[in-house]
Amino acid sequence: MKRLWGLRGRLIIFLVILTMAPLILFTIIFQNRLIGFMRKTLAEQMEAGLERSNRSLTRELDGLASLLHIFCTDSEILQVQWSGQELSKEDRATLEMQFRHVCERGQGLFGMAAWMADGEWVYYDAVYGTSSDSPWLGDGPYGTNGAEADAAEWGAEQAAEEPFYGPVASFQNPEGEKLHYFVIGMFLSAAEPIPEVEAVPADKAVPADKAVPAVFVYVDERYLQEMMEGMGSESFFLEKDGVLISAPDASLIGSDAGDIDQNHAVRTALNERTGWTMIERYPLEEYRKKLWELRVLFLAMTFAVILLVVGFILFVTRPLTVSVDKILDGMKRVENGDYSVRLTKNRGMPTEMQEIMEGFNSVTDQTERLFVRVREAAEEQKNAEISALEAQIDPHFLYNTLDTINWKAIAREEYEISEMVGDLGDILRYAIKDAGGNTTLGREIAWLKKYVRLQQEKLGYEIQIFCDISPEAAGCGMHKMLLQPLVENSIRHGLEAKLRQPILVITGVVSKGMLLVTIGDNGRGMEPEMTRTLNDKDYHRRNHFGIENVRKRLTLYYGEAAGISFESEKGQYTRVTLRLPVMEGENIEDNYCGRRSGHSGRDGGDPEEAEPFL
């Protein structure tokens, strides 16, 4: 599981990196382009806002200038102004009433005033609602205090019927609040003749340096702020000669205009009517907030993509996880000695994992069968060792006894008995000495000759043996006692009680690296069902001990490389073929196997040292 999670972890990291790299690159490029677009859009919006505000301010100021122009061109006012006579109470009251009506109907007007040619000051204070004893009107720009001395200078600097814009001033209203205002005025030139006004005698005219008649309107600075429109988040300032003359925060009025651009985007425009510089300020905090919101959005999208990728990987690899868990669990059980474990395939499992499970099941199945065979072989070997130990209690006693019987038979001229006893001794010596060891096919057949000779004596009839063994096959190595059970079956089950002459045929050849040994007889044969049963290596029958013994020994000695097969026809023949891997043996002299009877003379000596029966 740890390795699996390591694989899944690597896969997750790889896919996350593979997904995040283009996503991050896209985010960086997109944000850079978005930031540029937002900056451009912000600049365009601020420029548009400045243009709208400039037009609005100009429009409102032109309206106030038109109002002043009406007063400056009114014939009745001009008659009073240039009559050279002092202003009567009725005319004064009329003018004050007109100023009052204008202030009440207008928006953002603190008051109006007129500076008469004779130095008379007529005004209306809309804040305090008075036309006399105003606490602030006379002290401001173009007020009564000191204004008479500057009258000639004003008239020289300003053109007739052209508005001029005075500096900002302040005062306190009745509630103690500090208010700021602008003065907008318009002068009348004495040099221009006015047809509607009658000529004034020279002795009654007002001296030219006495005063220049003018009309003034006092505008609330807050009203100027309302004139300037924008997008809603920005603020506007008016600046003259580097000093703020209008600001959203009244406490900034009079301060340095350069202090307002900190942490703000700033755009400026010149108002040609007034010579004021309009300053638009947009808080960068709002701009940065939007950028941060976009970054958070991209981070959220990135996190969501990561979750989707991880979830997708977990979903896709889950069948693999389940499969690998099953395989690992099965391997642990096999490691602990449980060879009966078999893995089951699930729906949705990857094809590769199904093939791995099939391979695992095949391996465990073969291992289990091999384990069973090894255990059975070990048990059989144990029993064989016990039997061998029991048989080897005193082999010399048996040999000596048989030798004694042999000599007694010779002494009595019982040569047939002597030959049988000699063959029996050779058979016992061959079987007991190095049981299960290696021999050659030639020696195995020489030993079989003695065995068949004893069987003939037991059965009471002759068995003809025909051998066709190639020299190469005769020298091939093989394990002892593999052919004896097959020859015994032929004699007992095939040739027994046979009316015609019994014949046993043994052939041996080497083909494609395999030693092929065939044992055939002309006995009674077998039914096809019995032949199929004997050819089934997984079929076991209690009455076929010899064949079972040969098959088990073949498996133990050679594994799956060796085999045995049966051919038979009822009433005609039976043929058994052994397929053995070629083992290194020794060279055997070329001889041939002819017809042998059961009554031929016996070979003396050890069959291991005797000439092969070929």
Secondary structure, DSSP 4 states (H G I P E B T S, - for coil): -HHHHHHHHHHHHHHHHHHHHHHHHHHHHHHHHHHHHHHHHHHHHHHHHHHHHHHHHHHHHHHHHHHHHHHHT-HHHHHHHHS-SPPPHHHHHHHHHHHHHHHHHSSSEEEEEEE-TTS-EEEEETTTTBSS--TTGGGSTT-STTTGGGHHHHHHHS-TT-EEE---EEEE-TTS-EEEEEEEEEE--TTS--TTSPPPPGGGSPPTTT---EEEEEEEHHHHHHH---SSS-EEEEEETTEEEE-SSGGGTTSBGGGG-TTEEEEEEEETTTTEEEEEEEEHHHHHHHHHHHHHHHHHHHHHHHHHHHHHHHHHHHHHHHHHHHHHHHHHHHHTT-TT------TT--HHHHHHHHHHHHHHHHHHHHHHHHHHHHHHHHHHHHHHHHHTSSHHHHHHHHHHHHHHHHHTT-HHHHHHHHHHHHHHHHHHTTTT-EEEHHHHHHHHHHHHHHHHHHHTS--EEEEEE-HHHHT-EEETTSSHHHHHHIIIIIITT-SSPPEEEEEEEEETTEEEEEEEE-S----HHHHHHHH-TT---TT-HHHHHHHHHHHHHHGGG-EEEEEEETTTEEEEEEEEE-B--------------TTSPPPPS-TTTSPP--
